[in-house]
């Protein structure tokens, strides 16, 4: 039987989303024309495409969130549509954050199911005559 290094912890896809949310929180205090937003958006789009595939709805939704136009597409809660967020760049930041948080919530649920399946009881019969 092959030994598995119990010290090894697989990196979860949700860790990437969490890291992007943390970066976004740091960028929220920067000015909108700051060049790191372009880098952040490119990095986030590439990460979403890697996790879900380039044609997934999350990739398209993120593009709309960058423009502050995602509320109708992904049914963002009312807090994303508050009247004081008429400032499109601020609205875009808020929508990015909410979209990433909703993706994170869904992904964590899927990862929990994966862990349950992978750690579940082995139901195969042992080798030998049955």
Beta strands, then each sheet from edge to edge (+ up, - down):
end
